[in-house]
Amino acid sequence: MLETMCKRRSIRSFTGEPITDEELALILKAAQSAPIGRKEYDTLTITVVKSKEFMEAFDKGAGEFFGDPNKHPLYGAPMIIIVSSALCDGPRINTYYSNAACVVENMALEAVELGVGACHIWGAMIALRQMPQLVEKLGIPADQTPCCGLVLGKTTEKYEPREIPADRIKVTCVE
Ligand SMILES: Cc1cc2nc3c(=O)[nH]c(=O)nc-3n(C[C@H](O)[C@H](O)[C@H](O)COP(=O)(O)O)c2cc1C
């Protein structure tokens, strides 16, 4: 597991070829095995988006939202798996975003195992939330918000073992 985690990195170049149904099934199995606060599974929805039309509209809209129509925030990936969550303004807001992140990271790790390209997408979700005509297509419950996603596709890039500095994130200890 640690080897897979150290190999994981964001892949942002895709051949355009989709992942196979078998690969998708394993990635979704990884998603379903994520830890979810208080087991509130029904506060989340996982949406597999394969529609070329949706991907193009989302990518274009997000590029424009960020002020650069030449930018491709979805990197030409053939698909995205979007994780939507019920959010709240209360003290448990951290739980709901975290649930979604746990699902996405589980899928990202399985993508490494399978050797398929994957990248977390959070920035473009801000843009998606401004595109009601696309959000509507997701068919998610009215109380849920698209939080994050994982673009996926075949890539020519390889996941290689990486040296991860032990102090990349500050670690402190209270004894
Ligand atoms: C919460 C979160 C949000 C992220 N959002 C994006 C994003 O919108 N677009 C993107 O290209 N990468 C995104 N990433 C990937 C990070 O940029 C990436 O993990 C970081 O640069 C470290 O590189 P690595 O994944 O190759 O180790 C996100 C990662 C996380 C955990």
The ligand as an SDF file (V2000), in Angstrom:
LIG
                    3D

 31 33  0  0  0  0  0  0  0  0999 V2000
   -8.0840   18.8270   -2.4660 C   0  0  0  0  0  0  0  0  0  0  0  0
   -7.2900   18.7840   -3.7390 C   0  0  0  0  0  0  0  0  0  0  0  0
   -7.6560   19.5990   -4.7940 C   0  0  0  0  0  0  0  0  0  0  0  0
   -6.9740   19.5380   -6.0110 C   0  0  0  0  0  0  0  0  0  0  0  0
   -7.4500   20.2430   -7.0820 N   0  0  0  0  0  0  0  0  0  0  0  0
   -6.8370   20.1330   -8.2610 C   0  0  0  0  0  0  0  0  0  0  0  0
   -7.3800   20.7570   -9.4160 C   0  0  0  0  0  0  0  0  0  0  0  0
   -8.4280   21.3800   -9.3970 O   0  0  0  0  0  0  0  0  0  0  0  0
   -6.6860   20.6520  -10.5790 N   0  0  0  0  0  0  0  0  0  0  0  0
   -5.5110   19.9570  -10.6560 C   0  0  0  0  0  0  0  0  0  0  0  0
   -4.9330   19.8990  -11.7310 O   0  0  0  0  0  0  0  0  0  0  0  0
   -4.9880   19.3340   -9.5820 N   0  0  0  0  0  0  0  0  0  0  0  0
   -5.6340   19.3880   -8.4060 C   0  0  0  0  0  0  0  0  0  0  0  0
   -5.1380   18.7130   -7.3160 N   0  0  0  0  0  0  0  0  0  0  0  0
   -3.8740   17.9930   -7.4150 C   0  0  0  0  0  0  0  0  0  0  0  0
   -2.7490   18.7560   -6.6850 C   0  0  0  0  0  0  0  0  0  0  0  0
   -2.4100   19.8970   -7.4210 O   0  0  0  0  0  0  0  0  0  0  0  0
   -1.5710   17.8110   -6.5170 C   0  0  0  0  0  0  0  0  0  0  0  0
   -1.9620   16.7380   -5.6740 O   0  0  0  0  0  0  0  0  0  0  0  0
   -0.3480   18.5020   -5.9200 C   0  0  0  0  0  0  0  0  0  0  0  0
    0.1640   19.4390   -6.8390 O   0  0  0  0  0  0  0  0  0  0  0  0
    0.7550   17.5080   -5.5680 C   0  0  0  0  0  0  0  0  0  0  0  0
    1.1690   16.8020   -6.7170 O   0  0  0  0  0  0  0  0  0  0  0  0
    1.0060   15.2270   -6.8730 P   0  0  0  0  0  0  0  0  0  0  0  0
   -0.4660   14.8780   -6.8150 O   0  0  0  0  0  0  0  0  0  0  0  0
    1.5800   14.9200   -8.2240 O   0  0  0  0  0  0  0  0  0  0  0  0
    1.7550   14.5710   -5.7580 O   0  0  0  0  0  0  0  0  0  0  0  0
   -5.8340   18.7220   -6.1140 C   0  0  0  0  0  0  0  0  0  0  0  0
   -5.4580   17.9130   -5.0340 C   0  0  0  0  0  0  0  0  0  0  0  0
   -6.1950   17.9250   -3.8840 C   0  0  0  0  0  0  0  0  0  0  0  0
   -5.8200   16.9960   -2.7600 C   0  0  0  0  0  0  0  0  0  0  0  0
  1  2  1  0
  2  3  1  0
  2 30  2  0
  3  4  2  0
  4  5  1  0
  4 28  1  0
  5  6  2  0
  6  7  1  0
  6 13  1  0
  7  8  2  0
  7  9  1  0
  9 10  1  0
 10 11  2  0
 10 12  1  0
 12 13  2  0
 13 14  1  0
 14 15  1  0
 14 28  1  0
 15 16  1  0
 16 17  1  0
 16 18  1  0
 18 19  1  0
 18 20  1  0
 20 21  1  0
 20 22  1  0
 22 23  1  0
 23 24  1  0
 24 25  2  0
 24 26  1  0
 24 27  1  0
 28 29  2  0
 29 30  1  0
 30 31  1  0
M  END
$$$$
